[in-house]
Amino acid sequence: MTNLYQATLKKWGEEAQYDQAVEECAELIIALKHYRRGKISSQAVVDELADVTLMLGQLTWMFGEDKVADAVNSKLKKLHKLLATPD
């Protein structure tokens, strides 16, 4: 995947990839809203999830896989604490 991410940056540049990530996230938001209203299939949501997943992979590579992994682990610890706290 690293070669693919490098190729996208070389072809379109960082700023374009940031914009693309924003666009893909927005499309997922719209797809989820439409799915809740019964306007689109679950496959349409899955397709948007795939686009966002690819962009997240690229952004993770761009910002540093170790940094993102550390942040995810921190967020998971916080979530575990929240789930362990009685309402």
C-alpha positions as semicolon CSV with decimal commas, in nm:
position;residue;x (nm);y (nm);z (nm)
1;M;0,000;0,000;0,000
2;T;0,287;0,237;0,071
3;N;0,374;0,249;-0,300
4;L;0,013;0,334;-0,382
5;Y;0,004;0,612;-0,122
6;Q;0,333;0,754;-0,249
7;A;0,201;0,747;-0,605
8;T;-0,116;0,935;-0,512
9;L;0,084;1,205;-0,336
10;K;0,321;1,236;-0,629
11;K;0,032;1,263;-0,876
12;W;-0,208;1,489;-0,686
13;G;-0,018;1,630;-0,385
14;E;-0,098;1,648;-0,014
15;E;-0,355;1,927;-0,028
16;A;-0,561;1,743;-0,289
17;Q;-0,554;1,428;-0,079
18;Y;-0,671;1,617;0,230
19;D;-0,957;1,757;0,023
20;Q;-1,036;1,412;-0,115
21;A;-1,054;1,270;0,237
22;V;-1,298;1,543;0,338
23;E;-1,510;1,474;0,029
24;E;-1,520;1,100;0,094
25;C;-1,622;1,156;0,457
26;A;-1,898;1,390;0,345
27;E;-2,024;1,131;0,098
28;L;-2,033;0,872;0,378
29;I;-2,232;1,111;0,596
30;I;-2,484;1,162;0,319
31;A;-2,503;0,789;0,249
32;L;-2,574;0,714;0,615
33;K;-2,848;0,977;0,627
34;H;-3,005;0,838;0,308
35;Y;-2,976;0,480;0,436
36;R;-3,160;0,569;0,757
37;R;-3,441;0,709;0,544
38;G;-3,452;0,398;0,324
39;K;-3,339;0,585;0,014
40;I;-3,030;0,374;-0,060
41;S;-2,911;0,019;-0,004
42;S;-2,664;-0,099;0,255
43;Q;-2,425;-0,171;-0,034
44;A;-2,414;0,200;-0,116
45;V;-2,304;0,265;0,242
46;V;-2,045;-0,012;0,217
47;D;-1,908;0,145;-0,101
48;E;-1,869;0,480;0,075
49;L;-1,710;0,306;0,374
50;A;-1,457;0,153;0,136
51;D;-1,369;0,496;-0,004
52;V;-1,328;0,641;0,346
53;T;-1,125;0,339;0,457
54;L;-0,882;0,392;0,170
55;M;-0,847;0,761;0,252
56;L;-0,796;0,683;0,621
57;G;-0,518;0,445;0,525
58;Q;-0,353;0,715;0,322
59;L;-0,393;0,980;0,591
60;T;-0,259;0,737;0,851
61;W;0,046;0,680;0,634
62;M;0,087;1,056;0,577
63;F;0,063;1,152;0,945
64;G;0,251;0,851;1,079
65;E;0,124;0,503;1,148
66;D;0,282;0,490;1,494
67;K;0,126;0,822;1,596
68;V;-0,217;0,710;1,479
69;A;-0,182;0,371;1,651
70;D;-0,088;0,544;1,977
71;A;-0,389;0,776;1,948
72;V;-0,622;0,483;1,874
73;N;-0,493;0,294;2,177
74;S;-0,546;0,601;2,394
75;K;-0,902;0,638;2,266
76;L;-0,971;0,267;2,324
77;K;-0,857;0,297;2,687
78;K;-1,089;0,593;2,732
79;L;-1,378;0,399;2,578
80;H;-1,316;0,102;2,807
81;K;-1,328;0,335;3,108
82;L;-1,652;0,492;2,986
83;L;-1,810;0,150;2,938
84;A;-1,701;0,037;3,284
85;T;-1,859;0,341;3,451
86;P;-2,217;0,280;3,564
87;D;-2,478;0,522;3,430
